[in-house]
């Protein structure tokens, strides 16, 4: 089974430290749960598995005093693969702000100009090499927003309302307070394909 995202009653007004040195008051959601995570010297990563089991949202959170840009310089796909392989089960004390981001880029037109035409032809498109699910075409056509609130995560054509509990006992306890700039990735777990990647550096 799975548990719902977070209870609205646990959401409180708290401070988010923007990348430009200013602060914003945000609706901070709270939850304590067993979760997959990785703890590093300069940043931590938590991976939230959605209820369908196919997708997850990975959050890269620098430690206090570390800059997001410095942490990102240490990360490439090889490093992320290593992090995924080293993840353990933690009791995660999670604080996550509500956020909503809208993208203005016309991905379909951009990719067509780059020569990616067959992907948008229902007769020619073939994504069997990267996924068993007919998801990517719709995402490319509709990848215009992501929203995270107490009901879950909605990202373009993919709506996810809850997250799995993990069956393994937690190895230790960590605090994962997303009150400062972070990076998020939405990933298909089985293929490893990254569907979305973005930075949250300032809250309005």
N, C-alpha and C positions, 0 to 999 in steps of 0.2 A: 504494500500500500504506500500511500504518500501523504504528506501533510501539506496543508495550505501554506501559502507564502508567509504572511505575517498578519497579526491582528491589528486592526486600525487603532485599538485602544492603547497599543504599545508605541504608537508614533508620537514623537514629541518635537517641539521646536528646538533646534540646536544649531551650532555654528559650523559652517563649512569654510575652510581656509583656502581662498582662491589663489591661483598661481601668481597673480599680480600683487600679492601682499594684502589685499583687502579681505574682508570677511562677509559672508552672507548668512542669513537665517534660513534654514531649510527644514523640511519635514523629514525627520530622521526616523526610519523604521528600525525596529529591534527584534532580534530573535536569538535564542541560544539553541543550537542544534549540532548534531554530529554531521561532519562534512569533510569532504576531501580537500586537503590543503597542503601547501608546501611553504616552509619557512626558510628564508635566505638571510644573508648578512645585511643586505640593503633593502630588500623588499620581500613581501610575502605574496602568495598566489592562492586564491580560493576558487574552487570549481563547483558551481551549483548545477546539479543535474536536474533537468526538467522531467515532469511526470511521464512523458511519453518514452523516456529513456534514450531517445535518439540524439538529443541536443543538450548542450550545457552552456552556461555562461561562465567564463573565466575572468576573474578580476585580478589585475596586477596592482598592488598597493604598496607604494614606497613607505619605508619606516619614517617616523617623525624625524625631521632634520635632513632627510635625503630628498633630492630633487627628482622629479619625474624624468627629466631629460637624461640625467646621469644613469638612472636605472635602466632606461630604454636602450642606452648604448650597449648594455650587456646582454641584450635579448635579440635573438634571431630565431628562426624556426627550429634550428638544431638545439638551441638552449631551451626552447619551450618543450620540445619533445623530451629532453632530459628531465625537465621539471615535472611533466606529466607522469613519467615513469617512476619518479621518486616521491610522488604524492602519498601522504598517509592520511589516516582518519583522525580528525581532531574534534574536540568539543569547541566549536567556534562561537564566540560571543560576537555576534554580528550587529553592526550598526551601518545601515545603508540608506542614503538619501533617496527620496523620490526624485526621478528625473525624466525628462522627455527631450529628445533631440530630433530635429528635422533636418534632412539633408536636401540641399538644393540641386545637387548634381544629377543630371539626366544620364544615368548609367547606361541605359539602352543605347541612346544616341552616341555616347562616347565610345562604347565597345564596338558599335557598328562602324564608326569611323576608323577604328583600329583594325577592322577587317573581320571581326567576329560576327558574321552574318548568319551562319547556319543555326546558331544557338537560338535564334528568334524565329526560325522556321519550324512549325510543328511537325513537318515531314522529314526534315533533315537533322534536327537536333538529336544529339546522342550524348547523354551524360552517364552512360552505364559504367564507364571506367572510374568514376569518382563517387557514385552514389546509387543505391538501389531505390531511392525515393525520388518522386517527381517533384522536387522542391525548387531546384536552382533557377529554372526559367522564371517562375513566379517571383522569386526573390529579386532577380535582376530587374524585372519589370516594376516591382513595387518597393524597392529598397529606399524608402523615403523617410522613415522615422523609426525611433525606438522609444518605448515608454516603459518605465519601471515604477510600479506602485504596489499597494498592499494586495492587489488581486493577482499580481504576477508580472510577467514580462510579455510585451507585445512588440514584435519586431517585424515590420512589413506584413507579409502574409502568414507569419507564424505566431500563433498565440499560445502561451504556456501559462497555466494557472497554478501549478504546484510543483513541489520538488520531492524527490525520493528521500526517504530515510535510508541511511546505510546500515547494513546488518552487522558490520564488524564493530567491536567496541572501540571507542576513541583512544588514541595513544597518549594524548596530552591535551592541554587546554590552551587556546590562543584567543587574543582579542583582535578582532578585525574591524577597526573603526574607520569607515570610509568618509572621514570628515576633511579630506584633503584630496588633491588631484590624483586620479587613477585612470587606468586603461582597462577597457573591457573587450572581450572577444566572445562572439557567439559561434560555437563550433559544433559540427556534426561529429559525434563521438566515434563512430565506427570507421569513417573514412579519414577523420582528422581535418576535413576541409573547414576552413575559416569562412563563415558566411558574412560576418560583420566584425569590424574592429574600429574602436573609437576611443577618444580621450575625453574625460570630463575634467576640465581645469577651472571652470568658473560657474557658479550657480547664480541665476538671476533672482 
